[in-house]
C-alpha cells in the first residue's frame, strides 16, 4: 500500500499545475470582427475598492453606444504591485480596444483580481459586429445566430494560450468574469 501511495505522489509531482486547462491557440479561434468606424477610445477606469461600481466604456460614435460595461464589487481587486489593497484604496485600470476585433486589453498587469469575487464584464456587439468572419467556417456556423451562440470571452493566459471564460450570452451581449488584467477576445472555436 505504501509503495502504491509513493508511486502516485511521484507521478503527481511530474505534472505541472502551472499550465491552464482547456487552452486553445489563437489560430483555432474565430474572432468576432468589428467595423472600424467607431472603435472605443482608450480610457482609464477609476474606482474605490470598497464600492460596487459599474463603469461604461463607449464606442467613439456620436451617440455614444456601449462597447462594454465593467462591474467591480467590493474587494474585487486584491492587490497592486504585490501590496494588499485597503478598502479605501482607489484603483486605476487602463483599457484599450483591439482594432478590427471585439477584443481589449486591461492594464496594468501588476494588479491582481480577487478570484473569489472578480470583476465582470458585459461586451455589447449590437452595433458594430461584422459577422462576415463566419464565411471561413460556414459548415460550423451556417448563420450569424449560430456563431453568436458559440461566442465566448477568451483570456490569453500565456503566449498563444487562450482560455474561455465562463460566459453568458444574451441578445448581442456577452458576459463573463475577468480572470486577471491582460488581453481578452470575443471569439468562437473554428
C-alpha positions, -999 to +999 in steps of 0.1 A: +000+000+000+029+024+009+045+017-024+013+025-043+009+058-025+045+067-031+041+060-068+011+082-070+028+110-052+058+107-075+035+107-106+017+137-094+049+156-088+057+152-125+026+170-136+029+208-138-001+226-123+010+260-138-004+253-172-041+263-176-066+237-185-085+237-218-063+262-236-067+269-273-043+285-298-053+318-315-052+302-349-080+279-337-103+308-327-126+328-350-128+363-335-159+384-339-148+412-363-156+449-357-163+475-382-136+501-376-159+531-379-162+538-342-135+520-322-138+526-284-113+552-272-087+540-247-097+550-212-089+547-175-113+531-151-110+546-117-129+533-087-128+528-050-121+492-040-148+491-013-177+500-035-199+483-062-193+503-094-204+499-130-182+517-155-193+520-191-168+520-220-183+536-250-177+534-287-164+566-304-196+572-324-218+603-320-245+586-299-222+571-280-231+534-279-219+510-253-189+488-261-186+472-226-197+477-190-172+467-163-187+456-129-165+460-099-176+447-065-161+454-030-127+439-028-127+426-064-092+439-067-069+420-043-036+437-047-015+461-067+023+458-070+024+429-045+006+450-019-028+440-005-053+469-010-072+485+018-110+491+015-103+528+009-078+523-019-085+539-053-078+516-082-070+527-118-071+503-147-064+512-183-084+496-211-077+497-248-095+481-277-081+457-303-085+472-337-108+453-361-119+427-334-141+426-303-110+424-281-094+445-255-065+448-230-067+456-193-036+470-177-015+472-155-007+435-151+006+443-116-030+444-103-044+411-091-082+404-092-098+385-063-106+350-076-134+347-051-152+378-064-135+391-096-149+419-117-172+410-145-178+425-180-207+428-204-194+432-240-220+446-264-217+437-300-251+450-311-239+479-332-206+472-349-204+434-352-192+421-386-204+385-389-187+380-423-160+361-405-183+331-404-177+326-442-144+309-432-163+284-411-196+281-429-201+244-422-197+250-384-216+284-383-242+285-411-256+318-399-248+347-376-271+334-349-252+301-347-219+320-344-233+344-318-245+315-296-209+300-297-192+332-287-172+333-255-148+357-240-112+343-242-084+353-219-047+350-230-031+331-201+003+329-218+018+333-253-007+318-277-026+301-248-062+313-248-088+300-223-126+305-225-141+324-195-175+314-181-197+333-205-234+341-207-248+353-239-279+375-241-291+393-271-260+409-286-242+409-252-216+385-240-209+385-202-180+369-183-159+372-152-125+387-158-096+364-149-068+390-144-056+421-163-044+411-197-057+405-232-093+394-240-110+384-272-146+376-281-144+345-303-157+310-310-137+279-319-130+275-357 
